[in-house]
Amino acid sequence: MTETESALTFTQLVERLGGFTPQNIESWAFVKSPFTLSHWTMNVVEVLLIVGALWGLRHSIARFKAGESVYLGFWLASVIFMLALEIPVYFPEKLGAPDNALFFIHNEFSVQFFFGRAPLYILALYPAIMYAAFVLVRQAGLFDQRCGAFIGALGVGVVHHVFYEIFDHFGPQYGWWTWNYPNFTSSLASVPVSSMVSFAFVGPIALTLATQLLVPKSVAMDNADAKDASGRVRRFALGTLLAGLLTPVIFVLLTLDTWFSLLGIEMTPRSEMVASVALVGTALLLTVGQLLRLTTFSSRGLWAYSKAYLALFLGVFAGLWLYALPDYFSAVEGVTSQGYPIGSLPYVLGCSGFAIFFLLREL
């Protein structure tokens, strides 16, 4: 079988990306000079997402001190979710799967963990974009209505999806990561459809539902004695831990793979694409309709945390995409002269339009 017909092992995927430093792969964690990365765009995304995660943490702590614990709970649960989900994905052979069962590998970035498998910026990705999407939807009032937990969770999934896909369709063009394509049913340009739906849409929905279910909304301490305050903190910590650990379970239950299996339907490229468009499209229409009903057009909130960060994210990627256009349009059969696959610019433009819409809605 040819390389395009069979899935690749970690070593083969490393060779596709240009090779890693051997001693780095053998290290649990390593630091690499940012001036020696494969492409300068990798430095940009590292800074952007690490700043986003820290900015979100600062915001969540401020809300916690004000008595709103759900924000910090969501931020912390996103980190637990990331560790619980990503680490098994990096080492499928440890779970009894063949060594070519990998879905993807990341290139070498400035700081890397788990024997070269997990860059720091990917660890920051979850609390950066998911948390910002959660805050935006919560502040738009989608949770404060009938069936608010469900509608709000769908809104978080949609908002996260449109921002995440701007990133997801850019990274492969400059070797930020490579997909193990034979392990996926279908792709839109360089991005597997299951990534676009499961990681970009279903994941934040699962995290939001788990957080809403298990994390106390408030741990206000104003009138609490020391014993009562300690109990509230313990309940918050336990709820957050359980939310983070429950999220991967909800995530798996909500994926298209699970539903196709339960219904006894064979997943073909066509059926996966149709189901994905129906699922994400319906949630998008519902979220846009709710925002049109509950909010008005305004640019006032752009200075607030979530919108300010997401606007920064959008602006940075607008610049990156402008830089990438010459390589994008000169690609032959979807592959650049550097040997990397391109994403879908039309999909990115559509996501960018909805991203701007979300940024310009205000209660």
C-alpha angles and dihedrals in degrees: 000000000000125000091258092053099050133047117255131232124237091264092051092048090050089055090051090057092048102267134287131243103271095221090051093057088053093052125088087218135001142177120222127192108263087221092065100055119124094252136009092236087070090065090052096054091045092057094041096054098038089051089048093052093048092044089051091049090052090051093047093050090050090052090046091055088050089056100261104118098170091081096056089040091056093047093050093042090053089058092049090047091050093052094044093049106033101045095059089046090056094051109034090153089065088061093052098266121130117270091250093059091097115126096203145332131221126233121242112283131178096277121026135176138192098040096310095314103106124044116205091240090060089052086053093046096081099051090039104055102016092050094046090050091050092051093047093051093043092050090048088063099243091132094050099076142064110310085007096156091057097040092044092049091051089049092053089050092051096045091046091048096055094049095039094052091057085061097037095057093046103050100067092055091067100034099257086143139340129226124227091229100188088065091063131073099218142353140205102222104309097343122086112234091230089060091051092051107029104037099027100039115012096042097062091043090055092047092049094049092048092048093048090049101046112020116083111242092222139020096179110176101189098110100018125113120229094265094048092046091051090051092051091051091049091051090049093049093047093046091050093049092048091046091054092048094043093051096075089052092052089043093056092045092053099046120110090238090062095047094046089051094047091050092045093238121146112237109229126173089258096047092047092050094047093047092046094051091047093048100044093035093054092048090047093052092047092049094046090048092051092048092049089052098044104032142042134219109276140144095200096098094055089095092057119097105259097042093040091055095042090048089051089048091050093047094050093050092046086059093046092050092049088053091048097050098090091053090042096054094042092054115121116221089345096308125107125224087260089061098251126128121243128229129229111282093188090056091047091051091051091050090048091054092053090043090058090048091054092048092053099053120097137175 
